[in-house]
Amino acid sequence: MADPSSYRPKPGQIPDSPGVYKFRDEHRRVIYVGKAKSLRQRLANYFQDLANLHPRTRTMVTTAASVEWTVVSTEVEALQLEYSWIKEYDPRFNVKYRDDKSYPYLAVTMNEEFPRVQVMRGQKKKGVRYFGPYGHAWAIRDTVDLLLRVFPVRTCSAGVFKNAARTGRPCLLGYIGKCSAPCVGRVPAEEHRELAEEFCDFMAGRTGTYIRRLEKQMTDAAEEMEYERAARLRDDIEALKKAMEKNAVVLADATDADLIAVAEDELEAAVQIFHVRGGRVRGQRGWVTDKVEAVTTGDLVEHALQQLYGEEKGDSVPKEVLVPALPAPVEPVQEWLTERRGSNVSLRIPQRGDKKALMETVQRNALQSLALHKTKRASDLTTRSRALEEIAEALDLDSAPLRIECYDISHLQGDDVVASMVVFEDGLQRKSEYRRFQIKGFEGQDDVRSMHEVITRRFRRYLAEKEKTGEWADGEGALTEEDGRPKRFAYPPQLVVVDGGQPQVAAAKKALDELGIDDIAVCGLAKRLEEVWLPEEGDPVVLPRTSEGLYLLQRVRDEAHRFAITYQRTKRAKRFRSSPLDDVPGLGETRKQALIKHFGSVKKLRSATIDQICEVPGIGRKTAETIAVALAQAAPAAPAVNTATGEIMGDEEDGAPESTAGSPEEPVTAGASDERRGQET
């Protein structure tokens, strides 16, 4: 691991001008390429205290052994040079999108003497017109089959074409009229190329003009009593319209746009692109990437634009590109796109209307793509095994932690303090084992004390159940309830993960020590820097960015956070619904808040006169009379008021026992009275 100060440029060496820089490792391999409006300011950010750097940036600068730069005249040149170097060097620390699947294109080989229509995948070739991408190859073949009736362009391979030219006999498509048979000289090369160009024009969205021309030809043929020709033109028009119906109309007819949406988490991002030409969705594709460097959504969009249009020119770059976030600064990127197209390109965020609605659809596709990618990654047995092995190695465990429990604390400014426990077994969720806790022993924003209490309660129950039979409940003799299910806290984990840093880890470890449990490992995952903290360790364990172990720990931590915050919100909503004002007919949330803010509490409101209630904005005499009658009929106990927010607060839950069986679909509630009350019984 290199010390960045060993290769830091001397003061004054770095120019204060736009440029592109490269970090190289000790073997002179380029590991990162970046651009900057000011090289001096940007590079200075890399050579600061390592503790202040993002973990991924810290890994990059300590892996590098040298840095070099190239000065350019404008930010647009810097953008282009950055893209060229990324393509050339393929740096390991740059964002690199990879297709979440291989997308087929409809390609027309205009670089050949006799252009050919075919399905193509992979890298694009110069001189070939591409349309799509499509979701499936059969969708391309269906479209081509319809269009060949009108545009009988060659579709055969080079071998078939040469064999037909040698024998003087065309293939089957030539006999049935779906190929103009240039192989045997039925049409000259120039006429066949014109057919290919008309085919491309139609696929590019210029459909209306061509169909109107065919309709006019059909009418003229009918007037001249050439009914066979008119019938053939009619069938051609129907074939073209059927091909057009395969693409949904989503925007105005003249709209050419690409819509880009991004779904991301701390470690990965998914990008979805919809290609709209002539108001119709002509293609869709998606990418996924590991976030090797610290990037914003705008940065991800910029990298996507580079990969999408880096090799494109002319009409392949649309007039309009809609994105979820703009790169910073946006002007160089927009100017670069304009240069690629040859005319003005609008890069913006849709705010309203059909484009906003379509962007939401693209965003849903991106979220689904990211979820599918994570599901595939998590369901891979080999990957899960490697993740557990990496965790065991990083935490110095004797064996892989087959059962992992994760705990998180959630509250709202110290109120409604709750905790969650989620369980992963063999790297997969066990939602039937999830538990929820209420913390009522104290109030305030003290996550450390809350964590200590939750760990104590969970493992005290475990020890109690063990003591009943004198054996550990993790084998064939595991405790069972009357219905045959395992006891709620019968199984011990091999690893306890807490959401937090060193203080939370110390609290969890202290709770286990007080109970005399010394064979369960404890660690914490701090969300901001994704660092793994161990008890009594001054420095965290930093797992590699590409580590499957880190990915699994993050999934466990995020699931605990989701489960905790969902429970906290449910409790809060129940308390708000307990206000006597809820029974007042016609009184909405806004006026409820206005009443509580004006009087301070429901108790004071109950003692107010009708005239005093009428002083509240939005409350008329009739409504005031209704409120007074309703409060007079209600129970005398008045709910409290959150003085910080002015929100109506209901009574605390009485802590009655609740036993709800878990299911794979729904979280469960802790099934013993002490887990519901937050106090030992």
Phi, psi and omega in degrees: 000123185275152174269119182304333180292341181287337179237014179293130178297152180288154179302134179092347180285326185276126181285150177266069184208165179297150179179182180234139183236155180230132170261132178242150177271188184294341178264011178071016175278138178284123183250345178203139177233133178217165177235162182203147172289325175229109181300322183297313182291319183294312183292331178298331180293333181281336186253050174248185179303129183301330181295337181271352182272152173297144183307322181289323176292321179299318179297321181295311185289333177278339174281327182289157177236350179199162177221142178218162185214162177230128181273137175234171186273330183224164177292331178295318177296323178296319178298316181293318180292322178300314180299317181298317181290323178297319177294324184283315188262340182050062185293142185289335184262000176275155173295123180233112179282141173232141181297134176286351168196168182273117183264131176275148176243152167271117186242144175237116186279078180289352178275001178256160179297317176245095184305145183237140175263128183202170174268132181228147173233170174083206184294142178281147182251149181291138178085004180250132177272129183245142176226135184125210006284160179253158179288328183217149180293328181295332178295324177293315184295324177296317180295314181297320181299324178289321186281337182295338177295324181266322181241084184286070181272152179298136176235359185281162178285170181297323180294315179295321181297314181293322180294320178294321179295325181288319183273341182079013179238127180285170177282183184299321181298328177293325181285329184264007173085012178259014172209137180282000175052057175291344181297330181250012174082020178294324175230145177288168182299322182296317180292323178294323178294323177298320176299317180295321179293321177295322176300314180296318179300317180296316180292334179283355176110354180274068187265323186300314182298317183292319180293320178297324178293319178293322179297321177295319179296322179295317179296316179298318180296322179293320179295327179273007178062028172267073190291327179295317178293320179296320179295321179295319177295322177300315179295324177297317180297318179297321179296318179295317180295323178294322177295322179293327182293343179290343178249123184290141174278122183239334182224181180301153187304325186270006186280123170242114184206154169245133179248126184241126177236149183232131170240131188214160168226199184294332190246333187222164177215147176238136180241134175239138180234130170251128177261115180251122177230129182061031179081000183242146176287108183265348181187163180212144176207166181214153177228155169230154181209149168277136180274079183291325178252165178282109185229152174265175177297321177299321177296318178298321177297317180298316178297322178295319178296320178298315182289326184287320187243005183299329181253006185258151175213160176070221185292348177295335173266119186286169178291334187221134176236119182256131187226161178279336179209145182271141173297156178239119355281156185272336186300312180299322180294317180295321178293322178296317177297321179298320178295322181294322182278325185095359176208175188297137177237130179265122177245112186205171177259122179293138184252329185201172173080200185296324181292322176296317180295319179293323177298323177296324176295317178297321179297320177297322176296321179295316179298319178294322179296318179294317179296319179295319178299316180293322179296316178298319181293319182287330184277353180284115183299318180297318180295318179297319179297318179295322179298315180294323178294321178294322177295316179299320180291317182293324182264004178059048178269155180290329181211169180294137180283095184289333175238122180240130174246136181235139184237142178217147179251138179223140177201171177239099181052042178088350179261157178052053181285124179225166177222157179233152173228120176244154186233132171240126176242126183057035177082004181241152179294141171238081187295336178292345180261359181296148178223155178233147183229141168260138179250108181236004181292337180200167179242159177118168183270069181241085181294331183292311178296321179297317179297319179299317181295316183295314180298319179298312181296317182297314186274342171293319175297321179298316180294324179296319180290328177292321184293332181296327182247350180072020180215158177289139182268053179230016179232208183291336181268025182300143179297144177228154176274181185299329181273005177093353179280155177297150174304152189295328180238037187281332188260130176272144175276162170271340182216131173253125178248131176245146178278102181155186183256213187300318180299316180293322178296317179297321179294318179295318179295320179298319179298318179293320179296319180296332178270358179078022180262118183234009182246019176241122181285151180229139173209165177230150179240110179279125190290324188297316184246002180056043179260144179260121182255139178244154179299140175060025176246129182284334181243146180282164172267123180255107178284148178303149182301325182271009185290129173292332177297317177296320179299317180293316178299322179294317178299318180296313180297315181295324178292320177297319179296317180298315182294320181292313185290329176296317179294318181298318179293324179296315178299316182297318180296322179295320180293321180293327182285353183272004181289141175299334179294342179294338182272357180280118182294137176079007181258112182272178184298322183297314181286332173299312180297322179296320179295313181294321179295324182286316185263339178095331179196164177290329179299315179290325178295322180296327181273356181282155176276169180296321178296321178293322179293326180294343180287344180286130180304132178089357181253114176270176184295318181297317177295320179299318178297319178297319179296315182298317179295316182296319180289327179292327180277342183284169178298150183291335182293130183252139178288158178278173180232135173287107185292339181282325185246345183077012183274148181287130183247129178273181179288154176292152175295147184282355177077025178297144181301144178222131181231107181237122180292141180281160176216158181299338185268323189242142174296163183245164177256143180305136192259024177224154188297325182290333177287332180276324185278331184084008177227151181287144181250000000 
